Amino acid sequence: MPDFKTMTVEETPYLFQEATCSMDAADIGTTMGQTFQSVWAFMQKNGIETSGKVLAVYYKYNPETMTFRAGFSVSPDAENKAEAPIQFDRTPSGKVVYFQHKGAYSTLRDSYGDMMSWMEKEGLTMGAPAWEVYLNDPANTPEDALLTDVFVSLL
């Protein structure tokens, strides 16, 4: 089980594209991969550099579908360079629950479930958004070695 803790974070500016898919692990992987590629292609075409974070941000929760924003952290001046369907936003600053997940992306649900139990014991209430920062590349990292930093806003 991950080590959960509360912490205060600063905002992170990012460029993203929003997408929705089913909760099927294969559909999530395919849709997320295509969406990241779309944002990356836009950034390359427009000479926009990432500031190093690959992230997915979640504002909507639905048991049957997943809507997410897939993107890359950028400098604040990239706000003026966004063009639909690529958008600009910032993750919020403030108090969050943080944990690092190690392993396959398909097992992140288990870590979120453990986090919800921990939050209940701690008397914490989940807010929105939640976001994940992917620390290594699944194309050249074994599934059991994948690292994901998870941040969940608190009310």
C-alpha positions as CSV (number, residue, x, y, z in Angstrom):
1,M,0.0,0.0,0.0
2,P,1.3,3.5,-0.8
3,D,2.4,5.9,1.8
4,F,-0.3,8.7,1.9
5,K,0.3,12.1,3.2
6,T,-1.1,15.6,3.0
7,M,1.0,18.4,1.6
8,T,0.8,21.9,0.1
9,V,1.6,22.2,-3.6
10,E,2.1,25.1,-6.0
11,E,0.2,25.4,-9.3
12,T,1.6,23.9,-12.5
13,P,0.7,25.4,-15.8
14,Y,0.0,22.8,-18.5
15,L,-1.2,22.4,-22.1
16,F,-3.8,19.6,-22.6
17,Q,-6.5,18.0,-24.7
18,E,-9.6,16.6,-23.0
19,A,-10.8,13.1,-23.9
20,T,-13.4,10.6,-22.7
21,C,-13.3,6.8,-22.9
22,S,-14.8,3.8,-21.2
23,M,-13.3,2.4,-18.0
24,D,-11.8,-0.6,-19.9
25,A,-8.0,-0.6,-19.2
26,A,-7.2,-1.1,-22.9
27,D,-9.5,1.7,-24.0
28,I,-8.0,4.0,-21.3
29,G,-4.4,3.2,-22.5
30,T,-5.2,3.7,-26.2
31,T,-7.2,6.9,-25.7
32,M,-4.7,8.4,-23.3
33,G,-1.8,7.5,-25.6
34,Q,-3.5,9.1,-28.7
35,T,-4.4,12.2,-26.7
36,F,-0.8,12.7,-25.4
37,Q,0.5,12.3,-28.9
38,S,-1.9,14.9,-30.2
39,V,-0.8,17.4,-27.5
40,W,2.9,16.6,-28.1
41,A,2.5,17.1,-31.9
42,F,0.9,20.5,-31.3
43,M,3.7,21.5,-29.0
44,Q,6.4,20.4,-31.5
45,K,4.6,22.2,-34.4
46,N,4.4,25.4,-32.4
47,G,7.9,25.3,-30.8
48,I,6.5,24.9,-27.2
49,E,8.8,23.2,-24.8
50,T,7.6,21.1,-21.8
51,S,8.9,22.0,-18.4
52,G,9.2,18.3,-17.7
53,K,6.0,16.8,-16.4
54,V,3.7,14.4,-18.3
55,L,0.3,14.6,-16.5
56,A,-3.4,13.6,-16.6
57,V,-5.9,15.7,-14.7
58,Y,-9.3,14.5,-13.7
59,Y,-12.2,16.8,-12.9
60,K,-15.2,14.5,-13.6
61,Y,-15.9,11.2,-11.9
62,N,-18.2,8.6,-13.5
63,P,-18.2,4.9,-12.8
64,E,-18.8,4.1,-16.5
65,T,-16.6,6.5,-18.4
66,M,-13.4,8.5,-17.7
67,T,-12.9,12.1,-18.8
68,F,-9.4,13.3,-18.5
69,R,-7.0,16.1,-19.6
70,A,-3.8,14.6,-21.0
71,G,-0.9,17.0,-21.3
72,F,2.5,18.4,-20.5
73,S,3.6,21.1,-18.1
74,V,4.8,24.3,-19.7
75,S,5.9,27.8,-18.9
76,P,3.1,30.2,-18.0
77,D,3.6,32.1,-21.3
78,A,2.3,29.1,-23.2
79,E,-1.3,30.3,-22.3
80,N,-1.2,32.6,-25.4
81,K,-0.2,29.7,-27.7
82,A,-3.1,27.3,-27.0
83,E,-5.4,26.6,-30.0
84,A,-8.5,24.4,-29.8
85,P,-8.6,21.5,-29.2
86,I,-5.4,22.1,-27.2
87,Q,-6.1,24.2,-24.1
88,F,-4.1,25.8,-21.3
89,D,-4.8,25.5,-17.5
90,R,-3.0,25.3,-14.2
91,T,-3.3,22.6,-11.6
92,P,-4.4,24.3,-8.4
93,S,-2.2,25.3,-5.6
94,G,-3.2,24.3,-2.1
95,K,-3.6,21.3,0.2
96,V,-3.6,17.8,-1.4
97,V,-3.3,14.2,-0.6
98,Y,-0.2,12.8,-2.2
99,F,1.1,9.3,-2.8
100,Q,3.4,7.6,-5.2
101,H,2.1,4.5,-7.0
102,K,4.6,1.9,-8.2
103,G,3.4,-0.6,-10.8
104,A,1.1,-1.0,-13.7
105,Y,-1.3,1.8,-14.5
106,S,-4.2,-0.7,-14.4
107,T,-3.5,-1.1,-10.6
108,L,-3.8,2.6,-9.9
109,R,-7.5,2.0,-9.0
110,D,-6.4,-0.2,-6.1
111,S,-4.2,2.6,-4.8
112,Y,-7.0,5.1,-5.1
113,G,-9.3,2.7,-3.2
114,D,-6.7,2.5,-0.4
115,M,-6.4,6.3,-0.5
116,M,-10.2,6.7,-0.1
117,S,-10.1,4.4,3.0
118,W,-7.2,6.4,4.5
119,M,-8.9,9.7,3.8
120,E,-12.0,8.5,5.6
121,K,-10.0,7.5,8.6
122,E,-8.2,10.9,8.6
123,G,-11.5,12.8,8.2
124,L,-10.5,14.3,4.8
125,T,-12.8,15.1,2.0
126,M,-11.8,14.7,-1.6
127,G,-12.2,17.7,-4.0
128,A,-11.3,18.3,-7.6
129,P,-9.2,17.9,-9.5
130,A,-7.0,14.9,-9.0
131,W,-3.9,14.6,-11.2
132,E,-1.3,12.1,-12.0
133,V,2.3,12.8,-13.0
134,Y,4.0,10.0,-14.9
135,L,7.6,9.7,-13.9
136,N,8.9,7.2,-16.5
137,D,8.1,6.1,-20.0
138,P,5.9,3.0,-20.3
139,A,7.4,2.3,-23.7
140,N,10.8,1.4,-22.1
141,T,10.0,0.7,-18.4
142,P,8.7,-2.6,-17.1
143,E,5.1,-2.4,-15.8
144,D,6.2,-3.3,-12.3
145,A,8.7,-0.4,-12.3
146,L,6.4,2.4,-13.5
147,L,6.1,5.3,-11.1
148,T,3.2,7.7,-10.8
149,D,2.9,10.7,-8.5
150,V,-0.8,11.2,-7.5
151,F,-2.2,14.4,-6.2
152,V,-5.8,14.8,-5.0
153,S,-7.3,18.2,-4.1
154,L,-8.9,18.5,-0.7
155,L,-12.0,20.4,0.3
